[in-house]
Amino acid sequence: MEKLPTTVEEGKTNAIISYITIIGTIVALVLNNGKKNAFASFHIRQMIGLNILSLINSLILARFLGPFITGGISIILLVLWVIGFMGVLKGEEKLVPVVGAQFQDWFKGI
């Protein structure tokens, strides 16, 4: 496997794009596919995980748990999103609490 450039400034734009809805995550993934950047890849993996959790929350859990609990989960996901986004703005590879390490492991091929 080739060594990925780790320059934060080179990957910051794609990393920021990945935090702008699920479409932004897909766009960032495609843009990062050509010239891979470790910083962008890190944040894309975080957002793929958060997007999947969000979809599970809104499409599956909402049917079984009701609006109060899924609303609370949505707020937690929003807090995780803010933590990740602040990491991008600061130029840090900051894992989102609780699930961030799993996202890095599950999506390590990205």
ROTOR-577622 format. One record per atom (N, C-alpha, C): x, y, z; residue in one letter. Coordinates in steps of 0.05 Angstrom, whole numbers. Layout:
N
REC	X	Y	Z	A
...
//
This chain:
110
REC	17	-24	0	M
REC	0	0	0	M
REC	18	25	0	M
REC	11	44	-17	E
REC	27	68	-18	E
REC	23	86	6	E
REC	43	101	13	K
REC	41	119	36	K
REC	24	144	28	K
REC	5	150	45	L
REC	-12	173	40	L
REC	1	198	50	L
REC	-1	220	34	P
REC	9	246	44	P
REC	-8	254	68	P
REC	5	265	88	T
REC	-9	272	112	T
REC	-12	302	116	T
REC	-8	317	94	T
REC	-10	346	96	T
REC	-39	354	102	T
REC	-42	367	124	V
REC	-69	376	133	V
REC	-80	395	112	V
REC	-65	415	104	E
REC	-75	435	86	E
REC	-84	424	59	E
REC	-70	403	50	E
REC	-78	390	24	E
REC	-105	376	27	E
REC	-111	365	50	G
REC	-135	350	53	G
REC	-158	364	67	G
REC	-153	388	77	K
REC	-173	402	93	K
REC	-199	408	77	K
REC	-196	416	52	T
REC	-221	422	37	T
REC	-238	398	34	T
REC	-227	375	26	N
REC	-242	350	24	N
REC	-254	342	51	N
REC	-239	346	72	A
REC	-248	339	98	A
REC	-273	356	106	A
REC	-271	381	100	I
REC	-294	399	106	I
REC	-318	392	89	I
REC	-314	386	64	I
REC	-336	378	46	I
REC	-350	353	57	I
REC	-334	335	68	S
REC	-346	310	78	S
REC	-366	314	101	S
REC	-364	337	114	Y
REC	-383	343	136	Y
REC	-408	356	127	Y
REC	-411	362	101	I
REC	-435	376	91	I
REC	-454	355	79	I
REC	-470	344	95	T
REC	-491	324	88	T
REC	-478	298	77	T
REC	-495	279	72	I
REC	-485	253	61	I
REC	-475	257	32	I
REC	-487	276	18	I
REC	-477	281	-9	I
REC	-449	293	-8	I
REC	-443	310	11	G
REC	-417	321	14	G
REC	-397	299	20	G
REC	-405	279	37	T
REC	-387	257	43	T
REC	-381	241	18	T
REC	-401	236	1	I
REC	-396	221	-24	I
REC	-378	237	-42	I
REC	-383	263	-45	V
REC	-366	280	-62	V
REC	-337	280	-52	V
REC	-333	283	-26	A
REC	-306	283	-14	A
REC	-293	256	-19	A
REC	-308	234	-17	L
REC	-297	208	-22	L
REC	-287	205	-50	L
REC	-303	215	-69	V
REC	-295	214	-98	V
REC	-271	232	-102	V
REC	-271	256	-92	L
REC	-248	274	-95	L
REC	-223	264	-83	L
REC	-225	250	-61	N
REC	-202	239	-47	N
REC	-191	213	-59	N
REC	-207	201	-77	N
REC	-200	176	-89	N
REC	-176	178	-107	N
REC	-173	201	-121	G
REC	-151	204	-140	G
REC	-124	207	-126	G
REC	-122	229	-111	K
REC	-97	234	-96	K
REC	-104	232	-66	K
REC	-100	208	-55	K
REC	-108	203	-28	K
REC	-93	221	-8	K
REC	-107	231	11	N
REC	-95	247	33	N
REC	-104	234	59	N
REC	-86	228	77	A
REC	-92	214	102	A
REC	-111	231	120	A
REC	-107	257	120	F
REC	-124	275	137	F
REC	-153	274	127	F
REC	-156	277	100	A
REC	-183	276	89	A
REC	-196	248	93	A
REC	-180	227	88	S
REC	-190	200	91	S
REC	-200	195	120	S
REC	-185	205	139	F
REC	-193	202	168	F
REC	-220	214	172	F
REC	-225	239	163	H
REC	-251	252	168	H
REC	-273	240	151	H
REC	-267	231	127	I
REC	-287	218	110	I
REC	-297	192	125	I
REC	-278	177	136	R
REC	-286	153	151	R
REC	-304	160	175	R
REC	-298	182	189	Q
REC	-314	190	211	Q
REC	-343	197	202	Q
REC	-344	211	179	M
REC	-371	219	170	M
REC	-386	197	157	M
REC	-373	178	145	I
REC	-388	154	135	I
REC	-401	140	158	I
REC	-387	137	180	G
REC	-398	125	204	G
REC	-421	140	215	G
REC	-418	167	218	L
REC	-439	183	229	L
REC	-464	184	211	L
REC	-459	184	185	N
REC	-482	183	166	N
REC	-497	157	168	N
REC	-482	135	170	I
REC	-496	109	174	I
REC	-512	108	199	I
REC	-501	118	221	L
REC	-515	118	247	L
REC	-540	136	244	L
REC	-537	158	230	S
REC	-560	176	227	S
REC	-582	163	211	S
REC	-575	149	189	L
REC	-595	135	173	L
REC	-608	113	189	L
REC	-593	98	205	I
REC	-605	77	221	I
REC	-624	89	241	I
REC	-616	112	253	N
REC	-633	125	273	N
REC	-659	135	260	N
REC	-657	147	237	S
REC	-682	159	225	S
REC	-699	139	210	S
REC	-687	118	198	L
REC	-702	100	182	L
REC	-711	74	197	L
REC	-696	66	216	I
REC	-702	41	230	I
REC	-711	45	259	I
REC	-694	59	274	L
REC	-700	62	303	L
REC	-725	79	307	L
REC	-730	98	290	A
REC	-753	116	293	A
REC	-779	100	293	A
REC	-780	77	279	R
REC	-804	61	278	R
REC	-809	46	304	R
REC	-788	40	319	F
REC	-791	24	343	F
REC	-788	39	369	F
REC	-773	61	369	L
REC	-768	75	394	L
REC	-784	100	398	L
REC	-796	110	378	G
REC	-811	135	380	G
REC	-795	160	377	G
REC	-809	182	374	P
REC	-796	208	368	P
REC	-779	219	391	P
REC	-786	214	415	F
REC	-771	225	438	F
REC	-743	213	439	F
REC	-741	187	438	I
REC	-715	173	440	I
REC	-698	178	415	I
REC	-711	176	391	T
REC	-695	181	367	T
REC	-687	210	364	T
REC	-703	228	375	G
REC	-695	257	376	G
REC	-671	260	394	G
REC	-670	246	416	G
REC	-647	248	434	G
REC	-622	236	421	G
REC	-625	214	406	I
REC	-603	203	391	I
REC	-593	222	370	I
REC	-612	236	357	S
REC	-605	256	336	S
REC	-588	278	348	S
REC	-595	287	372	I
REC	-580	308	386	I
REC	-551	298	392	I
REC	-549	273	401	I
REC	-523	261	407	I
REC	-507	260	381	I
REC	-519	252	359	L
REC	-505	251	334	L
REC	-496	279	324	L
REC	-513	299	329	L
REC	-506	326	323	L
REC	-481	335	339	L
REC	-480	328	364	V
REC	-457	335	381	V
REC	-432	322	370	V
REC	-434	296	363	L
REC	-411	282	351	L
REC	-402	295	325	L
REC	-422	304	309	W
REC	-415	318	284	W
REC	-400	344	290	W
REC	-409	359	309	V
REC	-396	384	317	V
REC	-367	379	326	V
REC	-363	358	342	I
REC	-337	351	352	I
REC	-318	345	328	I
REC	-328	328	310	G
REC	-313	321	286	G
REC	-306	346	269	G
REC	-326	362	265	F
REC	-323	386	248	F
REC	-303	406	260	F
REC	-304	409	287	M
REC	-285	426	300	M
REC	-257	415	297	M
REC	-254	389	297	G
REC	-228	377	292	G
REC	-217	384	265	G
REC	-234	383	244	V
REC	-226	391	217	V
REC	-216	420	217	V
REC	-232	437	229	L
REC	-225	466	229	L
REC	-199	471	243	L
REC	-193	456	264	K
REC	-168	459	279	K
REC	-145	444	266	K
REC	-151	428	245	G
REC	-130	412	232	G
REC	-121	388	248	G
REC	-140	377	263	E
REC	-134	354	280	E
REC	-148	329	270	E
REC	-136	306	274	E
REC	-149	280	269	E
REC	-161	272	296	E
REC	-184	284	302	K
REC	-197	279	328	K
REC	-219	259	325	K
REC	-217	236	339	L
REC	-238	216	337	L
REC	-263	226	351	L
REC	-286	221	339	V
REC	-311	227	353	V
REC	-313	207	377	V
REC	-323	217	400	P
REC	-324	199	423	P
REC	-341	174	419	P
REC	-334	153	432	V
REC	-347	127	434	V
REC	-344	111	408	V
REC	-351	122	385	V
REC	-352	106	360	V
REC	-331	112	340	V
REC	-316	133	344	G
REC	-296	142	324	G
REC	-275	122	318	G
REC	-265	108	338	A
REC	-244	87	333	A
REC	-255	64	317	A
REC	-280	57	322	Q
REC	-293	36	306	Q
REC	-296	44	277	Q
REC	-303	69	272	F
REC	-306	79	245	F
REC	-279	77	230	F
REC	-257	84	244	Q
REC	-231	83	231	Q
REC	-224	54	224	Q
REC	-232	35	241	D
REC	-226	7	236	D
REC	-244	-4	215	D
REC	-270	1	217	W
REC	-289	-10	198	W
REC	-284	-1	169	W
REC	-277	24	166	F
REC	-274	36	140	F
REC	-245	42	132	F
REC	-227	26	143	K
REC	-198	31	138	K
REC	-190	29	109	K
REC	-206	17	92	G
REC	-199	15	64	G
REC	-203	41	49	G
REC	-215	61	62	I
REC	-221	86	49	I
REC	-198	106	54	I
//
